[in-house]
């Protein structure tokens, strides 16, 4: 019986663990789920005869080594900064490792050792990163195979609330780690557009949005996401003139969120004195000019350039930012205080369902003409446990682990799922779970210079 060690039992793991347990009898697997909270691990295993739950402390060197040595494969669902600890053990005991997180610099350094040991440290095989890579590479390889030359690639992903449960003015609820939402964009963003490199500082990230439409689901917007440039090499499109990766929200979200960024309440670099005794209103006012006779609402509206009766100000009032509720968090950063406020308003209700939206746009030249392919995926959650986020993050990880354990794939080194031998079987099985893309293709008219008038060119947003 092969032993699978899953480390971490958080919000992204229910569908992963269920998949492994559902497969366990046929595949002759023992699935061991470890978490710092044994209660959480037990909840995920749910008494399955082929599952075990253990209390696991990733900082315990002895336990980490013992559990890795006993296992045939390790699935790390830990925070990204901790994956290298499990990777080091996997190198030591020659065990494959799979994770949904970005390749960290620390893990990347293990590439040579992993190849020498004949094992793989397979990263970025969740949703974003993960399904985005695999679905993009499927189209890119197909276009190359028929002689097409890619001239632009734009990719957008977002975790949102499903339309039926979209009942707040922000059109948003937390489907992922709230802290990541509050800190989004703080590293700035960079991409390339028509051969020109674009570097967007944090305070401008949410003003540089692109509009997009998804059939059946309406209008969305996408703000630039991190570093779009680093994937040109991984995708084999180093010379592409336009490449953009973005995060999806409903229209209007970014404009209002930008006001919070400009105000300074997303800052996580310092602690506010006496934070536990401040009210939400005091908190907002502490970032504004000192004027006793001017209401906080007006000061904020003037500062960020909103009309007092605007929908943007309504959304800020709806959050409770001007209430006299005490914060109650001691030695808190502005970002931590904002997160507390948002968690009171943006939590999924018990009967809510979330939604994942992903869309790619490919522009390519072939036979003297230019075309665009729009490839879209929408997945709605089953409930508030097996969410769309949990499905789209966890299922690709589980499928990849199965492919490794059954020797269908056998890559070595530190890898991403950009090779056809990896992405092809994963995408095929994901379709069985309703995770699939629909495509729409159109001709792009050529202008007098023989160039296409590519979508989203010249709209002033880049």
C-alpha positions in Angstrom: 0.0 0.0 0.0 1.4 3.3 -1.1 1.4 6.1 1.5 0.5 9.7 0.5 1.4 12.4 3.0 -0.7 15.6 2.7 0.6 18.4 4.9 -1.9 21.2 5.5 -5.7 20.8 5.9 -6.8 24.4 5.2 -9.6 25.8 3.0 -8.0 24.7 -0.3 -7.7 21.0 0.6 -11.2 19.5 1.0 -11.6 18.5 -2.7 -8.0 17.3 -2.9 -8.3 15.0 0.1 -11.7 13.7 -1.0 -10.2 12.9 -4.4 -7.3 11.0 -2.9 -9.6 9.1 -0.5 -12.1 8.3 -3.3 -9.3 6.8 -5.3 -7.6 5.1 -2.4 -9.4 1.7 -2.6 -8.8 1.2 -6.3 -5.2 2.5 -6.1 -4.3 0.8 -2.8 -3.4 4.0 -1.0 -3.1 5.2 2.6 -3.8 8.9 2.8 -2.2 10.6 5.8 -3.3 14.1 6.5 -1.2 16.2 8.8 -2.0 19.6 10.2 -0.9 21.7 13.2 -4.6 21.2 14.2 -5.2 17.5 14.4 -8.9 18.3 14.7 -8.8 20.0 11.3 -7.0 17.0 9.8 -9.6 14.6 11.3 -12.4 16.8 9.8 -10.9 16.4 6.3 -10.4 12.6 6.6 -13.9 12.3 8.0 -13.4 8.7 9.3 -12.4 7.2 5.9 -10.9 3.7 6.4 -8.0 4.5 4.2 -7.2 7.9 5.8 -5.3 8.8 8.9 -5.1 12.2 10.6 -2.0 13.4 12.5 -0.9 16.5 14.4 2.0 17.8 12.3 4.4 20.6 13.1 6.5 21.4 10.1 9.1 23.1 12.3 9.7 19.8 14.1 12.8 18.4 12.2 12.4 14.9 13.6 8.7 14.5 12.8 9.2 16.1 9.3 11.9 13.5 8.5 10.1 10.5 9.9 6.8 11.2 8.1 8.5 12.0 4.8 10.7 8.8 5.0 7.6 6.6 5.5 5.7 8.1 2.5 5.8 7.5 -1.2 4.9 11.0 -2.1 4.4 14.3 -0.2 1.8 16.9 -1.0 2.6 20.2 0.6 -0.4 22.5 1.1 1.5 24.7 3.5 2.1 28.4 3.1 4.5 29.0 0.3 7.3 30.2 2.6 7.5 26.7 4.2 7.6 24.4 1.2 11.4 24.4 1.1 11.4 22.6 4.5 9.4 19.7 3.0 11.3 19.9 -0.2 14.6 19.4 1.6 13.3 16.3 3.3 12.0 15.0 0.0 15.5 15.4 -1.5 17.0 13.6 1.5 14.7 10.6 1.2 14.2 10.6 -2.6 10.5 11.3 -2.5 8.4 13.2 -5.0 6.7 16.4 -3.9 3.7 18.2 -5.3 2.5 21.7 -4.4 0.1 24.3 -5.7 2.3 27.3 -4.8 4.6 29.4 -6.9 8.2 28.1 -7.2 10.1 29.9 -4.4 13.8 30.8 -4.8 14.6 28.3 -2.0 12.8 25.4 -3.7 14.3 26.4 -7.1 17.8 25.8 -5.7 17.0 22.1 -5.3 16.6 21.5 -9.1 20.0 19.9 -9.6 19.7 17.7 -6.5 16.2 16.6 -7.4 17.3 15.5 -10.9 20.3 13.6 -9.5 17.9 11.8 -7.1 15.5 11.1 -9.9 12.6 12.8 -8.2 10.3 15.7 -9.0 9.4 18.8 -7.0 6.3 19.7 -9.0 5.1 23.2 -8.2 2.4 25.6 -9.5 -0.2 22.9 -10.2 -3.2 24.4 -8.5 -5.5 27.0 -10.0 -3.5 30.2 -10.5 -0.7 29.1 -10.7 -1.7 25.8 -12.2 -4.7 25.5 -14.4 -3.8 28.8 -16.0 -0.4 27.4 -17.1 -1.8 24.1 -18.4 -4.7 25.5 -20.3 -2.5 28.3 -21.8 0.1 25.8 -22.9 -2.5 23.5 -24.5 -3.5 26.4 -26.8 0.0 27.7 -27.3 1.4 24.3 -28.3 -1.7 23.7 -30.6 -1.1 27.1 -32.4 2.6 26.4 -32.8 1.8 23.0 -34.2 -0.3 24.4 -37.0 2.2 27.1 -37.9 0.7 30.1 -36.0 2.9 32.8 -34.4 1.6 34.2 -31.1 1.6 38.0 -30.9 -0.3 38.6 -27.7 -1.4 36.6 -24.6 -3.6 37.9 -21.8 -4.7 35.8 -18.9 -7.1 36.6 -16.1 -8.3 34.7 -13.1 -10.5 35.5 -10.1 -12.2 34.0 -7.2 -15.7 35.5 -6.7 -19.1 34.8 -5.3 -21.5 33.0 -7.6 -24.1 35.3 -9.2 -27.1 33.9 -7.2 -25.3 34.8 -3.9 -23.8 38.1 -5.1 -25.7 40.3 -2.7 -23.4 43.1 -1.6 -22.4 46.4 -3.3 -18.8 45.2 -3.8 -19.9 42.1 -5.7 -17.2 40.3 -3.7 -16.8 37.9 -0.8 -13.8 36.1 0.6 -13.2 32.8 -1.2 -9.5 32.7 -0.3 -7.1 33.8 2.4 -8.4 37.3 3.4 -4.9 38.5 4.2 -3.8 37.8 0.6 -6.7 39.9 -0.6 -5.8 42.9 1.6 -2.2 42.8 0.6 -2.8 42.1 -3.1 -0.7 44.1 -5.5 1.8 45.4 -3.0 4.7 44.2 -5.0 3.5 46.2 -8.0 3.2 44.6 -11.4 5.1 44.3 -14.7 4.1 43.2 -18.2 4.8 43.9 -21.8 2.4 45.6 -24.3 3.3 46.0 -28.0 6.9 45.5 -27.2 7.0 48.2 -24.5 7.7 47.1 -20.9 5.3 48.3 -18.3 6.1 48.6 -14.7 3.2 49.5 -12.5 3.8 50.7 -8.9 1.5 49.5 -6.1 -0.4 52.8 -5.8 -1.4 52.6 -9.5 -2.1 48.8 -9.8 -5.9 49.2 -9.3 -6.2 52.0 -11.8 -4.8 50.1 -14.7 -7.7 47.7 -15.3 -8.8 45.9 -18.4 -12.4 45.1 -19.3 -13.5 41.6 -20.2 -16.7 39.7 -21.0 -17.6 36.1 -20.1 -20.6 34.6 -21.9 -23.4 33.8 -19.5 -21.7 35.7 -16.7 -21.5 39.3 -18.0 -18.8 41.9 -17.4 -15.6 41.8 -15.4 -12.5 43.8 -14.9 -8.9 42.6 -14.5 -6.0 44.5 -12.7 -2.4 43.5 -13.4 -1.0 40.6 -11.3 2.6 40.5 -10.2 5.2 39.7 -12.8 3.8 38.6 -16.1 7.2 38.6 -17.8 8.8 35.7 -16.0 6.5 33.1 -17.7 7.6 34.0 -21.3 10.5 31.6 -21.0 8.4 28.9 -19.3 5.8 29.1 -22.1 8.4 29.2 -24.9 7.2 32.7 -26.1 10.3 34.8 -25.1 9.8 37.1 -28.1 6.0 37.8 -27.6 5.2 41.5 -27.9 2.3 41.5 -25.5 1.9 39.5 -22.3 -0.4 40.4 -19.4 -1.6 38.4 -16.4 -4.5 39.9 -14.3 -6.8 39.3 -11.4 -10.5 39.3 -12.1 -13.1 41.3 -10.2 -16.5 42.7 -11.0 -16.6 46.2 -12.5 -16.1 49.0 -10.0 -14.2 47.0 -7.4 -10.8 48.2 -8.3 -11.8 51.9 -8.3 -13.1 51.7 -4.8 -10.2 49.5 -3.6 -7.7 52.0 -5.0 -9.2 54.6 -2.6 -8.3 52.3 0.4 -4.8 52.0 -1.0 -4.4 55.7 -1.5 -5.7 56.3 2.1 -3.0 54.0 3.4 -5.2 51.4 5.3 -3.7 48.5 3.4 -0.2 49.1 4.8 1.2 46.2 6.8 4.6 47.7 7.6 3.9 49.3 11.0 1.7 49.1 14.1 -0.8 51.7 15.1 -0.5 52.8 18.7 -3.5 52.3 20.9 -5.2 50.4 18.0 -7.4 48.3 20.3 -9.2 51.5 21.6 -9.7 53.2 18.3 -13.1 53.0 16.6 -13.4 52.3 12.9 -14.2 56.0 12.4 -11.1 57.0 14.4 -9.0 54.6 12.3 -10.1 56.2 9.0 -9.7 59.7 10.4 -6.2 59.0 11.5 -5.1 59.0 7.9 -6.8 62.3 7.0 -6.0 65.9 7.7 -6.9 67.4 11.1 -10.2 69.3 10.7 -12.6 69.1 13.6 -15.6 70.7 11.9 -15.4 68.6 8.7 -17.0 65.1 8.8 -14.8 62.2 8.2 -16.9 61.1 5.3 -16.3 64.4 3.5 -12.6 64.5 4.3 -12.2 61.0 2.8 -14.3 61.8 -0.2 -12.3 65.0 -0.9 -9.0 63.1 -0.4 -9.7 60.3 -2.8 -11.7 62.4 -5.3 -15.1 60.8 -4.8 -18.4 62.7 -4.7 -20.0 62.3 -1.3 -23.1 60.7 -2.8 -21.2 58.5 -5.2 -21.6 54.7 -5.3 -18.0 54.4 -4.3 -18.7 56.2 -1.1 -21.8 54.1 -0.5 -19.5 51.0 -0.7 -17.1 52.4 1.8 -20.0 53.4 4.2 -21.5 49.9 3.7 -18.2 48.4 5.1 -18.8 50.2 8.3 -15.6 52.4 8.0 -17.3 55.3 9.6 -18.9 53.4 12.5 -18.1 53.9 16.1 -17.3 50.2 16.6 -14.1 49.6 18.6 -11.3 47.8 16.7 -10.3 45.6 19.6 -7.0 44.5 18.1 -3.9 45.3 20.1 -0.7 46.4 18.3 -2.4 45.9 14.9 -1.1 47.1 11.5 -3.5 49.1 9.3 -3.8 46.1 7.0 -4.8 43.8 10.0 -7.5 46.3 11.0 -8.9 46.6 7.5 -8.9 42.8 7.3 -11.0 42.6 10.5 -13.5 45.1 9.1 -13.7 43.3 5.8 -14.1 39.8 7.4 -17.3 41.1 9.1 -18.8 42.0 5.7 -17.3 39.8 3.1 -17.6 36.3 4.6 -19.4 33.6 2.6 -22.7 32.8 4.3 -23.3 29.1 5.2 -25.4 28.5 2.1 -23.3 30.7 -0.3 -21.4 29.3 -3.2 -18.3 30.8 -4.8 -17.2 31.0 -8.4 -13.9 30.8 -10.2 -13.5 32.7 -13.5 -10.5 32.3 -15.8 -10.1 33.7 -19.3 -7.2 33.7 -21.8 -7.0 35.8 -24.9 -4.5 34.7 -27.6 -3.8 36.8 -30.7 -1.8 35.0 -33.4 -0.8 35.4 -37.0 -1.3 32.6 -39.5 -1.4 32.4 -43.3 -1.1 36.2 -43.6 -4.1 36.9 -41.3 -4.6 37.6 -37.7 -6.9 35.8 -35.3 -8.0 35.9 -31.7 -9.0 33.0 -29.5 -10.9 33.6 -26.3 -10.8 30.7 -23.9 -13.0 30.9 -20.8 -13.6 28.7 -17.8 -16.2 29.2 -15.0 -16.6 26.8 -12.1 -19.2 27.3 -9.3 -18.7 25.7 -5.9 -20.7 22.8 -4.6 -21.1 24.2 -1.1 -19.0 26.3 1.3 -16.6 23.4 1.9 -16.1 22.0 -1.5 -15.9 25.5 -3.0 -14.9 26.3 -6.6 -11.6 27.5 -5.1 -11.0 24.2 -3.3 -11.9 22.2 -6.4 -9.7 24.1 -8.8 -6.8 24.3 -6.5 -7.0 20.8 -5.0 -8.1 18.5 -7.9 -5.1 19.3 -10.2 -2.8 18.6 -7.3 -4.5 15.2 -6.6 -4.5 14.2 -10.2 -0.8 15.0 -10.6 0.0 13.0 -7.5 -1.9 10.0 -9.0 -0.1 10.3 -12.3 3.2 10.3 -10.5 2.3 7.3 -8.2 1.1 5.3 -11.2 4.2 6.2 -13.3 2.1 7.8 -16.0 4.4 10.8 -15.8 8.0 10.7 -14.4 9.6 14.2 -14.7 12.6 15.1 -12.5 13.9 18.3 -11.0 12.0 21.4 -10.0 9.1 21.6 -12.5 6.0 23.4 -13.5 3.2 21.7 -15.4 4.0 23.4 -18.8 5.1 20.2 -20.6 2.4 18.4 -22.7 3.1 15.1 -21.0 2.0 16.7 -17.7 -0.7 19.1 -18.6 -2.5 16.8 -21.2 -3.6 14.0 -18.8 -4.4 16.5 -16.0 -6.6 18.7 -18.2 -8.4 15.6 -19.5 -9.3 14.3 -16.1 -10.3 17.8 -14.9 -13.0 17.8 -17.6 -14.6 14.8 -15.9 -15.1 17.1 -12.9 -16.6 19.9 -15.0 -13.5 22.0 -15.0 -13.1 22.8 -18.7 -12.7 25.7 -21.2 -14.9 26.9 -24.0 -13.3 28.7 -26.9 -14.4 31.4 -29.3 -12.3 32.4 -32.3 -12.6 35.5 -34.5 -10.7 37.2 -37.3 -8.8 40.5 -36.3 -9.0 43.1 -39.2 -5.6 44.1 -40.5 -4.8 47.8 -40.6 -2.8 49.6 -43.3 0.5 48.6 -41.8 -0.4 45.0 -42.0 -0.9 44.8 -38.2 -3.9 43.7 -36.4 -6.0 46.1 -34.3 -5.6 43.8 -31.4 -8.2 43.9 -28.6 -7.6 46.3 -25.8 -5.1 48.3 -27.7 -5.2 52.1 -27.4 -7.7 52.2 -24.6 -5.5 54.2 -22.4 -5.3 51.6 -19.6 -1.9 50.1 -20.3 
